[in-house]
Amino acid sequence: MFHRAYATAARNSNPVRHSEYKLHAWPKGKAPSPHDIFNLSADDCKNRLSYDRAVRATYQKLVKMYHPDLAASKDIMDDDGKLVSAAQKKKRFLDIQSAYEVLKNSRNRQAYAKSQTTTWDDYKRGQTGSFDAYQNEWQMPTVEKYSYTNDPKFWQAGSWEDYYQMRYGRSAPTQEEWEKNKWSILWKVLAAAAVVVSLQVMLALEKTNEFNRQTRLMNLRANAELSDSYSNYDEGLSRFQRIRRFLLYRRSGLVDRDTDGTKMAENEILTKYAQDQLKKM
């Protein structure tokens, strides 16, 4: 007969403490807040980047200590000398996960801070749901936004009129009201469309004028460059002046253009050319 054997981690006989993981002691209260679990004050949020790094670093240390796969192989002892039971380890790990979801980014932290200050005074008369449904908007920072589907009235609505009353806090419009207001609605839609079309036309005209302006500037630059080429860039039109300009532009591309030797060589070329021209006369 064969028996199946499973690999299990050997239990560490020596209990471990938070200090061995460079962690603070676990909070004493029965329901510690996320800030208590991570030993971070809400005032520390002023420097967001350093706060996020501190949250991640503390979270990694807590997970190494309380993750079920790792905590099962070791005994954990609190600072008061009591061993942490398996149920307490599991609960603490879940609390760590929930606290990390709250503190891991500024958006969730702001939502959590709002949930701690939500009172009856914040529940305005225009709200259609219960106060508990309204408060859930801020008590659950991991959700995107308060959804009306969380309101029991959404599931109790028996008709479209009930749903409209729940959703918008007023009675649904009747067929007579639609007929009465259809022309005003049509005029409003047409007015909005006219404004949008006018803005689009103005934008198209502005882009056309800008294109024409850029085209004129390009033509002016081309004419200026052509005129400069005809006047030899103000260097004169004689052969001697052209040679002088050629040597000047040639020297501007050399590494040793500012040395006296290069300038003297150019002067010698120009002097020799001038002497040759005098001999021909």
N, C-alpha and C positions, 0 to 999 in steps of 0.2 A: 504494500500500500504506500502510495506517495502522498506526501503532505506539501501543500503550498507554503512557501515562506516569503514574507514580504520584508523589504529592507526598511528599517526604522532607525531614526537617529538615536544614538545613545544619550541617555539623560545625564546631564551634568550634575554631579553630586553636590557641588558647591553652589549655593544660591547666589544670584547676581543682583546687584543694586543699580539704581539709576546713575549713580556717580561713576560706575565703571564704563558707562556709555557717554560720559560727560553730559548728563542730563540733569535737569532739576527734579525735585521730588514730585510725585504725583499729587495733584490737589486733594485736599482733605474733604471737600464738600461732596454731597451725593450727586449733584448735577453740576459739574464744573463747566464754566463757559469755554468757548474756543480759545479765548485769550489766556485763561487759566491753564488749559491743557498745554499750550505752547509756551507758557511763561512769557508772553509778550503783551505789552500794554497797548491800548488803543491809541495812545498819544504817540507811539512809535511809528505810526503810519505816515508821518510828515515826510520822511524820506522813503519813497515808494520802493526804489530799487533795493536798498539795503534791507528793507522790511521783507520783501519777497524772498531775498536770499536767506534771511534768517528763518523764515517759515519753511522753506524747502530743506534747509540743513537740519532743523529740528525734526521735521517729518521723517526724514531718512533715518535718523537715530531711533525715533520711536518705533518705526516699522521694523527695524532690525531687532528690536527688543520684544515687540508684542505681536508680530505677525504669527498667525496660528501655526504655520509650518515650522517656525523657529522657536516660538514660545513653548511648544509641546515638549521640547527636549531639554528644558531647563526650568529651574525654580527661580521665581522672582520674589525678592524680599523688599518690602517697603522700608522707609527710614525708621519706622517704629518697631522693626524687627518681626513683623508678621508676614507670613508667606501669602502670596496672591494665588487665589484658587483659579481653576481652569475657567470657571464661569466669569470671574472678574477679569481675567486676561482677555476673554472674548469681548466682554462689554467695553473694556478700555480700548481695544483695537477698533471697535465700531465707533466709539467716541472720537478716536484719533482721526478716522476717515471723515466723519462728519465735520469735525473742527477744521480739517484741512480744506474741505470744500468751501468753507466759509472764508478762510483767511488766505487762500492761494492767489487771489487777485483783488485789485482795488474795487472792482464792480461788486463782487460778492460781499466784501467788507462793508461797503456803503449800504447795501441792502440789509445786511445784518444789523448795522447800527441803527438804521431806520426802524427795523422791527422792534428794537428795544425801547423806542420812544413813541411807538404808535399807541394812542389812547382813544377814548371815546370822543374827545374833542376833535380828533382828526377825521372822525366818521361823519361826513357831511350829509345833509338832508337829501341830496340828490341821489345817493347810493340806493340801488334797488335790492342788493343782496344783504345777507346777514353780516354782523360785525365780524364774526369768525372768518367768513369768506373774504372780507375786506382785509383783515389782518394777515391772512395767509399770503397775500401779495408780498409782504415784507418778511414773513417768517421763513420763507423758502427761497433763499438767494440763488439756488441753483436752477430754478425755473426761469423761463424767458420773461414772462409777464403774467399778471393776473388774468386768468381766463374765465369768462362767464360760464363755461361748462362746469366749473367747480361749484357753482351756485346750485343748491337743490331745486330752486325754482325752474332751472333750465330743464330738468328731467320731469318736473311736474306740469310743464306746459302741455295743454291738450290741443291747442290750435295755433295757427300762425299769429292770431291776435294776442294770445297769451305770451308767446315768445317775444313779440314786438314790445309788449308791455314790460316784460322782464328785462329785455336787452336795452331799451332806450328810456324806460321810466315814464312812458306816456302811452295813451291809447293809440292803437293803429289807425291810420287814416281810412276813411270810408270811401266808397265809390263816388259819392256826391262831392266829397272834398277834392278827390283827384280831378273830377270834371270841372270843378270850380277854379282850381288853381293851375290847370294844365297850360293855359295861355301865358300866365305869368312865369311858369317854369320854362316854357319854350323861349320866351323873350330873354330870360336870364341866361339860358344856354347859348342862344344866338349872340348875346352881348359878350359873353365870355369867349366864344369862338372868334368874334370880330376882333377882340383885343389881342388874342393869340396870333391871328393872321396878320394884324397890323405890326405887331412886334417882329414877326418873321420877315415881313417885307422890309421893315426898317433895317433889320440885321443884314438882309441880302444887299440892300443899297449901300450900306456901310462897307461891306466886304468888297463890293464892286468899285467903290471910290478908292479904297485902299489899294486894290490891285492896279487901278489906273495910275495912282500916285507912284507906286513902286516902279511901274513901267516907265513913267516919265523920268524918274530919277536914274534908272538904268540907261536910258537914252542920253541923258545929260552927261553921265560919267563916260559913256562911250565917245561922245563928241569931244569931251575935254581931253581924253587920251589920244584921240586922232589928231587934235590940234597940237598937242605936245609933240607927237611924232613928226608932224610936218615942220615944226620949229626946232627940231633936234633937241627937245627938252631944254630950251633956253641956253643951249651950248653953242649956238651958231650953226651955219650951214656950209662953211668952207671945209675943204679937205683936212686942213690942219686942225680945225676945231672938232671935226668928227673923230680924227685919230686921238685927239686929247680926251674926248669923251669916252672912247673905247678903252683907253688905258685907265681912266678913272674908274669905270665900272668893273674893269678886270681886276684892279687892285682891291676893290671892295669885297671881292670873293676870295681873296687870298688870306691865309692864316697870318702871314707876316706883313699885312698891308700897312701897318703903322711904323715899320722899321725905316730907318734912313736909307738903307741900301736899296730898297724897293723904289722909294721916291727918286733917288739919284738915277737909277736905271731908266725910269720913265723920262726924266729930264734929258738924259743923254739921247734917248730915242727921238724926242721932240727936237732937240738941238741939231741932231744929225739930219733929220728931215728938213728943217729950215735951211741948213747949209746947202743941202742938195738942191733945194728950190732956188737959192740964190745963184748957184753955179749955172743953172739952166737959163737964167735970165740974161 
